[in-house]
């Protein structure tokens, strides 16, 4: 303000004690290993990448070739500082973190951020996508996607055409995208010599939150069965769905049910001796009870409940479209 009285000199805050990055050619992406019981796996310290909170000990984020990812630990809990381990990609050390430049070749690239004081670490797999400008006649490297609408629904940017697609070779099916989910769980059922998908980190975070809520309520559930995750517009149309704006096309929707016994059908969650829509309703209620925009990355979206049919059991649709919808 003009005319303010000068304040006494204050000693400069100490420089944030970041340990310089380490190049580790043996660093590999984390794999999802199915477990018999649920174990919470939250990150032991606060960390952000590209402004997004990294909430778990293991997770995946998305990037385009050459994109710069800003990695920022919380300076309030720096202790003896942090170490960033990378296998590939250019790193620039900053006073309060690092800038990591994604390689120009699409693929899965591991990062590991360790707290030097506690020894705790966060493993991040950066999924570098193939840019959408590689699409030719609705195909990318031969894999048929179909056509996305150029005009977003009601002007909502969440419905803009995707800017890139993640390739999923067979050796990446078990890549961990979070503590309790693998990349391959979200693949479209459409086959191809090379396969691609979209997967929103917001969706994975919401599934993790719902899974934890169910386990806190006394259900022992190590993961959800993802009946349908990403769908190409071509596949969505082929199975009879007429919506050209389904959230499945954008990688932030999943149709899920609980299947601990592995028989491909919703488990009896409410213990009434039947497996029906009431079990799906209980599952939906736990998602409906999640705090939205609570600083933990749980993004609002759609929830829908579906009863059993002759060819399948009941299930729940979960998405992170950014606005509340229920059916």
Protein Blocks (a to p, Z undefined) as FASTA:
>chain_A
ZZiacddddddddddddddddddfkbccddddddfbdcddbdfbdcdeehiacfbfbdcd
dddehiacdddddfklnmnopadddfbdcddddfkbccddddfbecddddddddfknopa
cdddddddddfklpgghiaehiagbjcdfbdghhiaklgccfbdcdddfklmmpcfbfkb
cfklmgcfbdcfbdcddddfklmmmmmmmmmmmmmnopacfbdcdfblcdcfklmmmnop
abfkbfklnopaccddddfkonopacdfkonopacfklmmmmmmmmmmpcghehnopacd
ddddddddfkbccddddddehpacdZZ
